[in-house]
Amino acid sequence: MSRRSFSGFFLGPVLIMVAIVIIVNLWNHTQAPLGDDRIDGDFQILGAVRLEENPGNDGDSFHIQHSTEVDVYRLYFVDACEKSDRFRSRLGHQARYFGELKERDVLDLGAQARDQTLTWLGKEPFEIYTRGERVMNGERLYAMVRFPQAPEGQQWLCERLVQAGLARIYTRGTALADGRSRAAFEKYLRKIESEAKKAKRGAWSLSGS
């Protein structure tokens, strides 16, 4: 084997490995948001987080990896439509909230909310704001999710879901780290919900109200 063919024999795998490293680094850049962990008031803000794939992820609850731990977080303020008929009474409540929708429509909206939430969390840098407050003493933790690089009015995941007509304003709220009270932020969500309703976005496009 000549020196040229010998070097070429090794160069090919090396180039492949370099390409793999570049692809992995690009993937991690989108999946591992910027920012360090910090404290703001009584919120712990987790900056080095990434979405963990899990069949239990949906529009308002998802598995998040932080350091070596994976926790399940559930959004304050909003309730996305169900993606299965496991909880029939909740499906009924959601159907009535959006104007007496059909059960099939609610399930479709639940799938849309899940896909949209996971797309946002998979493609944009985000932070988790949490106090470690458990949902009904279960494993899930209440949280706010913020996209720090997004423009104002699109930074909070809960507001995005309401704007898209993919979640109702229903569940535990909280004061925000920026000083806004629970009531003030809920009033803001009601305002953008009204705008989504007028624009017939998401669930509101199927509603007769």
Phi and psi in degrees as a GROMACS rama.xvg file:
@    title "Ramachandran Plot"
@    xaxis  label "Phi"
@    yaxis  label "Psi"
@TYPE xy
-71.1303  164.448  SER-2
-62.6491  -36.8699  ARG-3
-67.7943  -44.3508  ARG-4
-70.1713  -32.0785  SER-5
-65.2674  -45.5064  PHE-6
-66.8544  -36.7166  SER-7
-64.8159  -32.4082  GLY-8
-60.7576  -37.357  PHE-9
-88.6847  -27.9784  PHE-10
-65.3908  -37.6246  LEU-11
-57.5583  -55.53  GLY-12
-60.1423  -34.6646  PRO-13
-64.2996  -44.4561  VAL-14
-62.9924  -38.4957  LEU-15
-62.561  -43.929  ILE-16
-64.0963  -40.3182  MET-17
-61.6257  -42.9811  VAL-18
-61.8208  -40.8167  ALA-19
-63.3573  -42.9001  ILE-20
-62.2056  -42.3289  VAL-21
-62.6066  -44.4077  ILE-22
-62.6204  -43.7452  ILE-23
-63.0809  -41.7204  VAL-24
-64.8975  -39.2752  ASN-25
-64.2955  -41.214  LEU-26
-62.5084  -45.2151  TRP-27
-65.5659  -29.1827  ASN-28
-64.6657  -37.1265  HIS-29
-83.9022  -28.8637  THR-30
-90.8603  -23.0552  GLN-31
-110.47  94.5506  ALA-32
-58.9668  160.812  PRO-33
-77.3921  163.87  LEU-34
106.75  148.869  GLY-35
-98.9289  160.488  ASP-36
-66.2468  145.674  ASP-37
-158.889  172.823  ARG-38
-115.838  134.272  ILE-39
-134.54  105.044  ASP-40
64.0956  -127.131  GLY-41
-99.331  12.897  ASP-42
-95.7462  137.906  PHE-43
-95.685  125.996  GLN-44
-106.253  119.663  ILE-45
-100.448  116.338  LEU-46
-99.0795  -33.8444  GLY-47
-91.1214  72.6334  ALA-48
-126.264  158.817  VAL-49
-147.607  152.532  ARG-50
-70.3523  132.998  LEU-51
-103.357  126.355  GLU-52
-64.6878  132.477  GLU-53
-162.252  135.586  ASN-54
-62.3918  -16.8214  PRO-55
-82.9006  -8.88317  GLY-56
-63.0671  139.68  ASN-57
-144.89  -160.876  ASP-58
-66.4495  -29.5787  GLY-59
-124.672  1.22305  ASP-60
-137.396  137.048  SER-61
-159.397  156.084  PHE-62
-89.1618  129.305  HIS-63
-125.887  131.044  ILE-64
-92.0638  132.046  GLN-65
-136.792  117.707  HIS-66
58.5575  -122.313  SER-67
-100.496  2.26268  THR-68
-103.373  149.693  GLU-69
-121.891  121.231  VAL-70
-120.96  158.069  ASP-71
-103.65  122.398  VAL-72
-110.519  143.606  TYR-73
-124.652  130.367  ARG-74
-65.2563  140.572  LEU-75
-70.0276  155.228  TYR-76
79.0425  -36.3825  PHE-77
-124.287  155.948  VAL-78
-131.319  110.038  ASP-79
-76.6207  154.792  ALA-80
-61.1382  150.69  CYS-81
-68.1036  147.911  GLU-82
-105.359  2.67278  LYS-83
-145.083  165.273  SER-84
-93.9279  25.1567  ASP-85
-63.2326  -39.6058  ARG-86
-110.344  87.116  PHE-87
-65.9587  -37.8156  ARG-88
-65.3351  -37.9072  SER-89
-66.8215  -37.5055  ARG-90
-58.5046  -42.2172  LEU-91
-63.8298  -42.1203  GLY-92
-62.1004  -43.2904  HIS-93
-66.6379  -39.7594  GLN-94
-60.8518  -41.7447  ALA-95
-71.6214  -35.9036  ARG-96
-58.8832  -40.7303  TYR-97
-92.8233  10.5814  PHE-98
102.595  45.397  GLY-99
58.6393  55.4395  GLU-100
-75.6732  161.135  LEU-101
-76.3817  152.128  LYS-102
-57.9916  -40.7521  GLU-103
-61.1387  -37.4982  ARG-104
-64.8341  -41.3216  ASP-105
-62.0894  -43.0217  VAL-106
-64.8809  -39.9244  LEU-107
-63.2827  -40.8578  ASP-108
-65.4513  -35.5517  LEU-109
-62.4311  -40.3527  GLY-110
-66.6152  -39.3984  ALA-111
-64.0057  -43.0176  GLN-112
-63.0886  -43.5478  ALA-113
-59.3819  -51.2304  ARG-114
-61.408  -40.3205  ASP-115
-68.5765  -44.8418  GLN-116
-60.54  -45.9561  THR-117
-68.0161  -31.2127  LEU-118
-65.6114  -47.7149  THR-119
-59.8276  -47.1191  TRP-120
-69.5121  -25.1954  LEU-121
-83.6508  -21.544  GLY-122
-111.784  -20.9462  LYS-123
-117.111  145.22  GLU-124
-61.5732  137.389  PRO-125
-144.213  163.42  PHE-126
-127.142  149.683  GLU-127
-105.226  124.929  ILE-128
-104.99  115.672  TYR-129
-143.584  153.494  THR-130
-110.053  3.97567  ARG-131
76.0835  18.6267  GLY-132
-77.749  123.19  GLU-133
-84.5282  146.754  ARG-134
-85.5329  111.662  VAL-135
50.4883  39.3461  MET-136
59.7651  21.4166  ASN-137
-94.5041  -160.631  GLY-138
-83.1457  -21.9636  GLU-139
-74.6174  149.29  ARG-140
-118.523  134.903  LEU-141
-67.0016  144.926  TYR-142
-158.673  158.515  ALA-143
-107.431  141.83  MET-144
-115.334  126.134  VAL-145
-120.874  136.847  ARG-146
-101.973  94.8968  PHE-147
-65.1355  -20.8676  PRO-148
-93.0467  -3.71589  GLN-149
-81.3578  156.331  ALA-150
-69.0482  161.118  PRO-151
-57.8775  139.025  GLU-152
93.076  -5.00016  GLY-153
-135.88  15.6067  GLN-154
-84.4368  -27.3529  GLN-155
-99.7802  133.605  TRP-156
-59.9572  -39.5272  LEU-157
-62.0175  -39.4897  CYS-158
-69.4071  -35.5182  GLU-159
-62.6229  -42.8437  ARG-160
-64.8177  -40.1681  LEU-161
-67.1378  -42.1617  VAL-162
-59.8498  -35.5144  GLN-163
-84.4215  -4.71754  ALA-164
70.0237  30.6238  GLY-165
-111.875  5.3009  LEU-166
-153.702  147.922  ALA-167
-95.2042  155.091  ARG-168
-83.9104  98.0361  ILE-169
-166.503  107.983  TYR-170
150.178  -169.616  THR-171
-67.0953  135.883  ARG-172
-106.388  -177.027  GLY-173
-160.856  156.865  THR-174
-69.3873  149.519  ALA-175
-95.7812  159.578  LEU-176
-66.9227  -22.3045  ALA-177
-82.7561  4.36282  ASP-178
102.894  -12.4954  GLY-179
-69.8299  138.372  ARG-180
-76.5581  165.432  SER-181
-57.9545  -45.0973  ARG-182
-63.7968  -40.3946  ALA-183
-65.4986  -42.3774  ALA-184
-71.2931  -36.5707  PHE-185
-65.3954  -38.0326  GLU-186
-60.5951  -40.5994  LYS-187
-62.4431  -43.2918  TYR-188
-63.5785  -37.4066  LEU-189
-62.8535  -36.2169  ARG-190
-65.0774  -48.2215  LYS-191
-73.9563  -24.0576  ILE-192
-66.2438  -41.7551  GLU-193
-60.6456  -38.9105  SER-194
-66.6609  -40.6356  GLU-195
-65.0543  -37.537  ALA-196
-64.8949  -44.5665  LYS-197
-64.9873  -35.7862  LYS-198
-82.3831  -4.85332  ALA-199
54.5152  55.5563  LYS-200
-94.4495  146.264  ARG-201
54.6026  -124.443  GLY-202
-60.7895  -31.5256  ALA-203
-69.4049  -17.9219  TRP-204
-73.4639  -19.3334  SER-205
-100.216  -7.50627  LEU-206
-88.6905  146.028  SER-207
-87.2862  -7.61611  GLY-208
